[in-house]
Structures are given as C-alpha cells and as structure tokens.
Amino acid sequence: MLTPTYISENAPRAIRGALTGLYQLFETTGAMLAFWINYGSLLHLTGNSTWIVPLSMQALPAILLSVGMFFCHESPRFLARKDDWEQASAILSKVRSLPVEHPYVQTELLEMQAQLEEERALIGGNSWWDIQREMWTISGNRKRALISIFLMVCQQMTGTNGTIILLSSLLCLFQQEGAINYYAPTIFTDLGVTGNANSLFATGVYGICKVVGCALFLLFLADSLGRKKSLLGSAIAMGLCMFYLGFYVRFDPPKLGSAVPPAGYIALVAVYLFAVFFQFGWGPVCWIYVSEIPTARLRGLNVSLAAATQWLFNFVVARATPVMLTTVGNAGYGTYFIFGSFCFAMFFFVWFFIPETKGVSLERMDELFGVADFKNIEDVGVAAQHAEQEKAHEIQIERLDPRSA
C-alpha cells in the first residue's frame, strides 16, 4: 500500500497516472517472471530444486527494495503534515527540478498548507478515533473511502485472478476431449511439453500479455485518456471477452476426435485479450485512483483499506472459481457469464459514481469532493503558465530596451 501512496505524493500531476501505474506494471512483471521461472524449473530441474529455486528467487526483489529504500527521500506531503515546511520545500523543489521560489513550487506548497488547515479545522486531533471520525463522518471523505473499497471489489470481480484458472480449465477441456493437438500444435506439441507444462506455458504467455498491455497503457493513455474513460472502455471490452468464452463453452466446446473449430482458436485469444484489456483500465487505474483521491491525513488509511479489500476479494475469487467451474453449468460455462456480467455492471458504477481526476492536483481533490474551497489560490498549472509568460515578457523587454545592450 505504501508504494502507490509514496509515488502519488511525489509525482507531478501531469504524469501522476503513469508514474503511479508503474506499481501495477512491476507487480505484473514480477508475476510474469514467476510464471516463467516455474516453467523453467519444471523443464530443467529435478528433485527438491524444482521448488527451492523458485522460492529462493523471491528474496531478490526484497533485497533490491531494502537497498533502494536508502536512496529515497521522504514525501514532501508527509513532511508538510509534520509541519516541517523547510524540508518539504527543499524536497518538492528537488523532485520538480525547479527553484524553491518558482511560482509552481510555491503554489503547490500553498495548496498543501490550505488543505491541512481545512482538515484540522474540520475535526482536529491526531488520535486513531479522530482519524476515523474524519473519514466516516465527513461526506466527501466517506465517499472517497467507499469509492476506493468498491473499486477494489470490482477489480477482483472482473475475474482477473480467476482467469488463470479459467485458462487452465479451457486447456484441460481441450486436452480431455483429445483436441489439444489440434488446438495448439505449434505451441505445445511441437515444443514437446505435456501435462502441467501446458498450463505453466499458457500462464507465462498470459503474463507477457499483461505486462505489454500495462506498459502500452502507461506510455500512451494513462494521463491522456483519463481515469474514467479507461475504466469504462476496459469494463465493456472485458465483459465481451468473458461472454464470448461463455457462449463458446456452452454451445460449441471441442468434441472427442473432432478438430477444434475457428471459434476455439478465438476463445484462447479472448483470454489473452482479456488480460490486455484489464491492464488498459482496471489493473493500474484502480491503484492510481485510490492513491490520489484521499485527503492528506487519510491517504495512508484510505489506501490500506483499498489494499485489504483487494486481497480479501482476491482470495474470494481464487477460492470460488474452481467451485464455479464444476457447478455453474456444463464445463462451468456460467462462470464466464457471471464475471462478464460483473464487468458490464462496473461500467454503470463508474459512469454514475466516479469523477474524473486527470490533471487535478492532490490538494484540489478536496475541492472536487466538496470538502475544501481553493477559489482564493491560483491553480499550480496556471501559476506555472503565468511564470513562463512573465519570464518571456521580461526577455522581450530586455531585447527592446537599448540600455540592455
């Protein structure tokens, strides 16, 4: 939970989405590497080393993280909450690559100060109970907390963490029906992999699709398309993929001794497209959104609630999916319709309840949700534009003034 919080508190608003979304990208990259490490261990290792090596590799990211933390500065917004304005100004100047006296930096500091004053005026006190009252008794804060929780519920109810199980089930269905040689001869049979290796290889490709999709989204769409449009578009696309899988498994599954029809090839592609569409919206955007909308004093608590909800429903979906595949219709076709229906329902949730936050500074989120009023403070972007205009005007005057020669 600290990673997206830390990034959002340091990132300039123009690229905050892309920078905060890096959390999802590297999380996805780690999962992809884990898939391929497991696959390589199964093919090339024997005995206890097949599980010792994959488990040992998990220590490497932890070591890198521990070392990297020594090179990280404290968040300027955390320092502001501690009333250490001198250090907050110095760090903000450093991360913005601007002098402390620059209007952009000064206006951002002024927004921080105004937001903290508004928060302390509303409740006051720093005890656990004061923080809870501030979150749940103030309408704008309560709305943001509930949005964060429901976004994470929706993220998991897309079926993303059950999709690997669905993919394995789909491949097993082809294999049990004697159709695996027809379905992916160049991918599985020609490589000489059978049994568990099929599932590991397929999930490895699935991981690559997620990483590529997330990288493309962060590079080209995170801060241009916006949060709301990304969630809306990906919800519809994921729902269509799931419904296609449901119709295929229900009406045209592979049959013993028969070649897989073209619809079968499209079914596997639909699973991988689902992974890409998830990374174009509900994967990274949820973390971006829940880390940027809370008020300063509640950001840590808000993100922790979101993270706890995410892991809770991650567990629920992972435990429920195998049961659903054996009980909800022949070959579990109803499972795909259930997840697809959730995806379509999420479209309406976002449409009616999620405001756009692209380009809004962290402090002005309070204004967006009706908790504070910043009418008397110039927007940081406008302040920067005015500073550039004034600088250009001064340069023009110097050029026209003969005394400056």
TAHU-V91065 format. One record per run of one state. SS is the DSSP state (a for helix, b for strand, c for the rest). FROM is the first residue (numbers start at 0). TO is the last residue. Records with the same first field share a line. If there is no record, write none. Layout:
SS = FROM-TO, FROM-TO
This chain:
c = 0-0, 10-11, 44-47, 71-74, 81-83, 96-101, 122-126, 137-137, 157-161, 176-178, 183-183, 189-194, 220-225, 251-260, 279-282, 292-294, 327-328, 353-363, 368-378, 400-400, 404-404
a = 1-9, 12-43, 48-70, 75-80, 84-95, 102-121, 127-136, 138-156, 162-175, 179-182, 184-188, 195-219, 226-250, 261-278, 283-291, 295-326, 329-352, 364-367, 379-399, 401-403
